[in-house]
């Protein structure tokens, strides 16, 4: 079998004899190279077409790997946070046990002193108030845990004040001089004690510089010692306030009044009516905020209001 190749350039025809073995190998080699070239070109075209999809799949796999890694790290953070909460819960339980022991001690002191136990139990939410303390920064805790800590803080403040008053009563500490603050300025009960407490408006820890005595609106407020009225007017946070200098280093302050019955420079005796109770200034209800100062330093009024002449 022969193949005759005819040229367009009018050259002599070329004859390929397929019976010749060398000719057959040359033709096979040329055909193999042509097939290989076609396959290579097809592979290149396929890669060019499929490469964006492959890159997208690779990016998706990378994102999935990052998400798994972040989930692992988040799990570790949750475990650490839970451990911290568990530790705080244990501490809260210890504080609750301490509060229970303090209550038991207070009850025994009441029995020993033959005091009226109802004087230290308050069945309704008290009316409290005070000036705003902006010096402390805010904080954030889980609501349930924060509520428990605030409740215990209030209990400890109340227990400390009650035990101090009981100690003063058991020792029969009396202040005999009319120039020293003695007794309550109004009838009522102490709804908030001296010292650090949760602020009644924002719940943040704040220093209370006196005691709050809950009493009906318009109740007469009495001077607890003889002295000279040095201020009668409005102070920020206190509302209508009266200040009396007793001439022996003591000064008393009566705040949140609805009406003032004295004026600066007026001399008052023990028991004189100086104002009417109210809820002016920063207050949640009718009460008297009572402070005692000694040599320009505020002191806890409990020892004075629990004393008798």
Steps between C-alpha positions, in 0.01 A plus 500: 500500500637842398405859591564763234548859624437767236642851561322818394833654405504270191783297632528135425261280698643320799420136555492335844522129491319353804666171435822662614545451877687828554224696330238335717693592823534861390127528429417338840733738683345805332147377586596432866648847537185654357276307741724589798495866402121497488478337845743754649309790350174359638647462848629859498160627390326291769726638774448856375123454514487314836760705695259775638273232643795318654628824654155572645482151648846544649394830660186339641705218653737759653209695651353181642836420660515850656144466633585166661807658661296797629235266640771313686638825647146617592441174681813563706382852587162364609665243724717768663200730549298218656785424740509866606122503552521179702768655723286811553198285581702313766613832650140622497396189693769565759380858544143376540613264777680787671184710475301221666750486788478877546121480513520233769745714701271800471203299627699383803607858577139615480400227749787580737425872492124441539434720201199514270592266212252674269716811515756325278261341248346701217217338304462753215737660249647809665511852358863598444691778328826687487724712281633347179852354515667518158849402617458125456519332160230264373542127476315215335431148632244233428164636628427208737847512656496880527158491669627245754809706581294821533258320733781374722665843501179652627467229763854554626453877518176455694650239731807710572289803588261294713782331691664840562172634632451190717848537641429861583171404668648207695777723635234762587702771325316825578599850398385736775600838363235703312776615267559148372265346239271249672196309377300490178403824325166345389295195600542214254740225412845503343459401135863543391818496707831683497778372271530339159173382347342447155381835367115507503489638144772326297597207728871589496703486821485841670597645839203606715608776736209472741191297585155518341203500738173410328211710632168636361497815290477817711620340825670764725880476501658578839845626590690225680722745689520868591678720250501772234348458155782563252316408180136465395442464129550278197809291434555284192382144560383582854201712407379723786760468774568640848847504659556570871836574667498384863814688603697201626635364173169341407282597203176327396331503158132426423417456129217429249253714699174622348511827701753692710387659828827672602741749349880547517614662826206365699577340836317171559451282807478121524171386351418823312322444167737607224334354187236264359589162348466458125663364187683793340833457322621156401248284684269204439244578773421698811783476752767704682867462408691562826874564524734564795835678450774520763788745442418522126490122460183304437440218751248216535183646664382167643669540838326840534147410387499189722606694808261658753531792740 
